[in-house]
Amino acid sequence: MSVSKYKILIPLDDKQINIPIEMKWDFTERDQAIDRYQSEVINNLVGPVNDFELIRFSHNDYLSANTTDFVTKIFYDFNFFDTGSTISNPTAWVNSYLYDGFAPLDVYSYSKPFTKSFFKLDFYDSTDEATQQNYFTIILPVQQGDFEAVTISAYLTNVKIRKPKMSLDFIGDKEGFFIYWLRKRFYIDLDQFYMSAKFFNGRNGTFTRMMNTKQASLPPGTYYTFNPNIYFYYKVKLNYTAKTYEIFSPLTNNRIGDEINPISWYEYVNP
């Protein structure tokens, strides 16, 4: 058996004895080390914890021209091209589903092809189609909106059917009124988007792209050669402080969306 030999000298003037024996505390803070290791492993596997909670933005209020009260209602008008007309005719775009292939009875009876149709609003970070990213989408169903009077048969005259003219608010038709976006801005710091619109026709399964201007309003010769960055989008600005949003025209930079200046969309006619 090997035994360490220590020689102890007792000085005459100092009564303290120092014994040089090494002591190792192997289990000191071992629990804390395990906790740190677990945190490192989880962070490497799933990444850091980020706050992706959404908050709700409502349409900012404005002074109504009809009631002289502050209201929050937002107005959308969707217009389809009359294929019996010409692209140079400004009246060729009509605010009615009947000009996108639906019969009055389809709309009146809420046929399956009609109820499967919807408007799709996509929100991008820019208008450059080569680099833009779509961050979220809002769906507007055809079951909401204003009405128009049509005649279906000799027994069904002057009946009301839906038309693509929508006024959305906190009550009533509210599908698509709110915008849901990230509560925290440290991960994606965006408060301005560019909104485009398409209509999905459940009758033939096709998407129809829409513009913010009638092609007939463009200078002759530019009906198909216009700048898409301007005519396919509206600008949307979020206010994080008030939790509201506003929509602006890219042509005038004025705010729109009220009953006098609705957010108007027009079917894009391919060449």
C-alpha positions in Angstrom: 0.0 0.0 0.0 1.4 3.4 -1.0 0.9 6.1 1.5 1.7 9.8 1.0 4.2 11.0 3.5 3.8 14.6 4.8 6.4 16.2 7.0 4.9 18.8 9.3 7.2 21.4 10.7 5.9 23.4 13.7 7.3 26.9 13.7 7.9 28.5 17.1 6.2 31.8 16.1 3.2 30.6 14.1 0.7 28.1 15.4 -1.2 27.7 12.1 -0.6 24.4 10.3 -1.1 24.3 6.5 -1.7 20.8 5.2 -1.2 20.6 1.3 -3.8 18.0 0.5 -5.6 18.4 -2.9 -9.4 18.2 -2.8 -11.6 17.9 -5.9 -15.4 18.5 -5.8 -16.5 16.6 -8.9 -20.2 17.0 -8.3 -20.2 20.7 -7.8 -22.8 22.5 -10.1 -23.3 19.3 -12.1 -27.1 19.8 -12.2 -26.6 23.3 -13.6 -24.2 21.9 -16.2 -26.9 19.4 -17.3 -29.5 22.1 -17.6 -27.2 24.2 -19.8 -26.4 21.2 -22.0 -30.1 20.5 -22.5 -30.7 24.1 -23.5 -27.9 24.0 -26.0 -29.1 20.7 -27.5 -32.7 22.0 -27.9 -31.5 25.2 -29.4 -29.4 23.4 -32.0 -32.3 21.1 -32.9 -35.3 23.5 -33.1 -33.5 26.9 -33.2 -34.0 29.9 -31.0 -37.5 30.7 -29.6 -39.2 33.5 -31.6 -42.5 35.2 -31.0 -44.7 34.5 -34.0 -48.0 35.5 -32.2 -50.3 37.5 -34.5 -52.3 40.6 -33.7 -55.4 42.0 -35.4 -55.3 45.2 -37.4 -58.7 46.8 -38.3 -59.4 49.4 -40.9 -58.6 52.9 -39.6 -61.6 55.1 -39.2 -62.4 58.1 -41.4 -65.0 60.8 -41.7 -67.9 59.4 -43.8 -69.2 61.7 -46.6 -72.7 60.4 -46.2 -73.3 60.4 -42.5 -70.6 63.0 -41.3 -69.6 60.4 -38.6 -66.3 58.5 -38.2 -66.7 55.0 -39.6 -64.4 52.0 -40.1 -66.2 50.3 -43.0 -64.0 49.4 -46.0 -65.5 49.2 -49.6 -64.4 46.8 -52.4 -65.7 46.9 -56.0 -64.8 44.0 -58.4 -65.6 44.5 -62.1 -65.6 41.8 -64.8 -65.1 42.4 -68.5 -68.0 42.2 -70.9 -66.7 39.9 -73.6 -69.2 41.3 -76.1 -67.5 44.7 -75.9 -64.1 46.0 -76.9 -61.1 46.7 -74.6 -61.2 50.4 -75.6 -64.7 50.8 -74.2 -64.6 52.2 -70.7 -68.1 50.8 -69.9 -67.0 47.2 -70.7 -66.2 46.4 -67.1 -69.4 45.6 -65.0 -69.8 45.1 -61.3 -71.7 41.8 -61.7 -70.9 38.0 -61.5 -73.1 37.6 -64.6 -70.2 38.9 -66.7 -67.8 36.1 -65.5 -69.9 33.2 -66.9 -72.4 32.7 -64.1 -76.1 32.5 -64.9 -78.6 34.4 -62.7 -79.9 31.1 -61.4 -76.4 30.0 -60.3 -76.0 33.1 -58.2 -79.6 33.2 -56.9 -79.6 29.5 -55.8 -76.0 29.6 -54.5 -75.0 26.7 -56.8 -71.9 24.8 -55.9 -69.7 26.2 -58.7 -70.7 29.7 -57.5 -70.1 29.1 -53.7 -66.7 27.6 -54.5 -65.6 30.9 -56.1 -63.8 33.6 -54.1 -61.6 36.6 -54.4 -58.0 36.2 -53.3 -56.0 39.2 -52.0 -52.3 38.6 -51.8 -50.0 40.8 -49.8 -46.3 41.2 -51.0 -43.3 43.1 -49.7 -42.8 44.8 -53.1 -44.2 45.2 -56.5 -41.2 43.6 -58.2 -42.5 40.3 -59.4 -39.0 38.9 -59.9 -38.0 39.3 -56.2 -41.3 39.8 -54.2 -42.5 37.5 -51.5 -46.1 36.8 -50.6 -46.4 37.1 -46.8 -50.1 36.4 -46.3 -53.4 36.1 -48.1 -57.0 37.2 -47.5 -60.0 35.4 -49.0 -63.3 37.2 -49.7 -66.2 34.7 -50.2 -68.9 35.4 -52.8 -71.6 34.8 -50.2 -71.1 38.3 -48.9 -71.6 41.6 -50.7 -74.3 43.9 -52.1 -77.3 42.8 -54.2 -78.6 43.5 -57.8 -82.1 42.8 -59.2 -82.4 40.3 -62.1 -85.1 38.3 -63.8 -84.6 34.5 -63.8 -87.9 33.4 -65.3 -91.5 34.5 -65.8 -92.2 33.5 -62.2 -89.0 34.9 -60.7 -88.8 38.5 -61.7 -86.9 41.3 -60.0 -85.2 38.9 -57.6 -82.0 39.9 -55.7 -78.7 38.2 -56.2 -75.3 38.9 -54.9 -72.9 41.3 -56.7 -69.2 41.8 -56.2 -69.6 45.0 -54.3 -68.5 44.5 -50.7 -68.6 46.7 -47.6 -66.8 45.1 -44.7 -66.8 46.1 -41.1 -66.8 44.9 -37.5 -70.4 43.7 -37.9 -72.3 42.3 -40.8 -70.0 41.3 -43.7 -66.7 41.0 -41.9 -64.8 38.2 -43.7 -61.6 39.8 -44.9 -62.1 43.0 -42.9 -59.2 42.3 -40.5 -55.5 41.9 -41.3 -53.6 39.5 -39.0 -49.9 40.1 -38.8 -46.9 39.5 -36.5 -47.1 41.1 -33.0 -43.3 41.6 -32.8 -41.2 43.2 -35.5 -37.8 41.9 -34.6 -38.1 38.8 -36.9 -39.8 40.4 -39.9 -39.8 44.2 -39.7 -42.5 45.1 -42.2 -45.4 47.6 -41.9 -46.1 48.2 -45.6 -47.4 45.7 -48.2 -48.6 45.7 -51.7 -52.0 44.0 -52.4 -52.9 42.3 -55.6 -56.3 40.6 -56.4 -57.4 37.5 -58.3 -60.8 35.9 -58.7 -61.2 32.1 -58.6 -64.1 30.9 -60.8 -65.4 27.6 -59.3 -67.3 27.0 -62.6 -64.2 26.5 -64.7 -61.5 26.3 -62.1 -59.5 29.3 -63.4 -58.0 32.4 -61.8 -58.7 35.9 -63.2 -56.1 38.5 -62.4 -57.3 42.0 -61.7 -56.0 45.6 -62.1 -56.6 48.8 -60.2 -57.4 50.6 -63.5 -59.5 49.8 -66.6 -57.3 49.0 -69.5 -59.5 51.4 -71.5 -58.3 54.2 -69.3 -54.7 53.7 -70.4 -53.2 55.5 -73.4 -54.0 53.8 -76.7 -51.3 51.3 -77.6 -50.4 50.6 -74.0 -53.4 48.3 -73.1 -51.0 45.4 -72.7 -47.6 47.1 -72.3 -48.2 49.1 -69.1 -46.0 49.0 -66.0 -47.3 46.0 -63.9 -45.7 47.4 -60.7 -48.2 50.3 -60.8 -51.4 48.8 -62.2 -51.6 45.5 -60.4 -51.3 46.6 -56.8 -52.6 48.8 -54.0 -50.4 50.0 -51.1 -51.3 48.9 -47.6 -49.8 50.5 -44.5 -50.0 49.1 -40.9 -50.0 51.3 -37.8 -48.6 49.2 -35.0 -49.4 51.8 -32.4 -53.2 52.1 -33.2 -53.4 48.5 -34.6 -55.0 49.8 -37.8 -54.3 49.8 -41.5 -55.0 52.1 -44.4 -54.9 51.5 -48.2 -53.6 53.9 -50.8 -53.8 54.3 -54.5 -50.4 53.9 -56.3 -51.6 56.3 -58.9 -52.4 59.3 -56.7 -50.9 58.1 -53.3 -54.3 59.1 -51.8 -56.1 57.0 -49.2 -59.0 55.0 -50.6 -61.5 52.5 -49.3 -64.5 54.7 -48.4 -67.9 54.8 -50.0 -66.8 57.6 -52.4 -63.4 56.1 -53.4 -63.7 52.3 -53.0 -60.9 49.9 -53.7 -61.8 49.1 -57.3 -60.6 46.1 -59.2 -61.0 45.4 -62.9 -60.5 42.2 -64.8 -57.3 42.1 -66.7 -57.9 41.2 -70.4 -55.1 39.2 -71.9 -54.0 40.1 -75.5 
